[in-house]
């Protein structure tokens, strides 16, 4: 009997615990909670802390209220000049109105992301369709992101979401177009390189021709100067020889003969065939005193 009472008491305690657990719920600062009874929303604006609800009838549904990131796959968009570009973007968003969020997307984050992605793609399509490739890549990029942030936030508030930022990470050309552009860029760079090489070769040829001309001028000037100096030297030597001959004719004749001997017998292998009685050996046979 006592055992039955104990089991009954334990059952009552367990039921009370389950009832209390079903009647109590907490709200974190990073969350938003709505209380639903048979599909009808009873409350949606409870602040952080401990709260109570009707046990077994009311259901607490939690949503993350922190800033979330939607990083979509790159999508192609058509520009003003009918060229496709592949855009990689992401969105920063958070739940602002839990009731509207629940009623419009059923409180499902996947549905919210899908709706948000549709809004962003629509804005990108409109903004890129107004601009050319060169402007969307550089000049108007910040302006586009600002317009997209305002537009997406305005549209997202319809289902209880606030968009804090829309960013374009990368704008690329399609692969086949990129290869074509790279080939054109390569051809253009090759053409410029060939032009620069031709200009360099032309400049080098001019420099070489100018250097050769200056060389010829310098050599001619040097040769002319050398010839003048040589002529002056020869003239002075002739004058000195004439003076020496006038002062001592015999000595001058001896000196010139010795010079001739020296030049004639410079090497031991030299052979000179001359008549011994010729005047060439005059001072070797019988020097004059």
CORWOPE-V413454 format. One record per backbone hydrogen bond with DSSP energy under -1.0 kcal/mol. CO is the residue of the C=O (numbers start at 1). NH is the residue of the N-H. Records with the same first field share a line. If there is no record, write none. Layout:
CO=NH / NH
This chain:
1=5
2=6
3=7
4=8
5=9
6=10
7=11
8=12
9=13
10=14
11=15
12=16
13=17
14=18
15=19
16=20
17=21
18=22
19=23
20=24
23=53
25=51
27=49
28=31
30=65
32=63
34=61
35=42 / 43
36=59
37=40
40=37
43=35
49=27
51=25
54=57 / 58
59=36
61=34
63=32
68=93
70=91
75=87
77=85
79=82
83=79
85=77
86=172
87=75
88=169 / 170
90=167
91=70
92=164 / 165
93=68
94=162
97=101
98=102
99=103
100=104
101=105 / 107
105=108
108=112
109=113
110=114
111=115
112=116
113=117
114=118
115=119
116=120
117=121
118=122
119=123
120=124
121=125
122=126
123=127
124=128
125=129
128=131
131=80
132=136
133=137
134=138
135=140
140=144
141=145
142=146
143=147
144=148
145=149
146=150
147=151
148=152
149=153
150=154
151=155
152=156
153=157
155=158
156=159 / 161
157=160
160=96 / 97
162=94
165=92
167=90
170=88
172=86
174=178
175=179
176=180
177=181
178=182
179=183
180=184
181=185
182=186
183=187
184=188
185=189
186=190
187=191
188=192
189=193
190=194
191=195
192=196
193=197
194=198
195=199
196=200
197=201
198=202
199=203
200=204
201=205
202=206
203=207
204=208
205=209
206=210
207=211
208=212
209=213
210=214
211=215
212=216
213=217
214=218
215=219
216=220
217=221
218=222
219=223
220=224
221=225
222=226
223=227
224=228
225=229
226=230
227=231
228=232
229=233
230=234
231=235
232=236
233=237
234=238
235=239
236=240
237=241
238=242
239=243
240=244
241=245
242=246
243=247
244=248
248=252
249=253
250=254
251=255
252=256
253=257
254=258
255=259
256=260
257=261
258=262
259=263
260=264
261=265
267=270
275=278
278=281
279=282
281=285
282=286
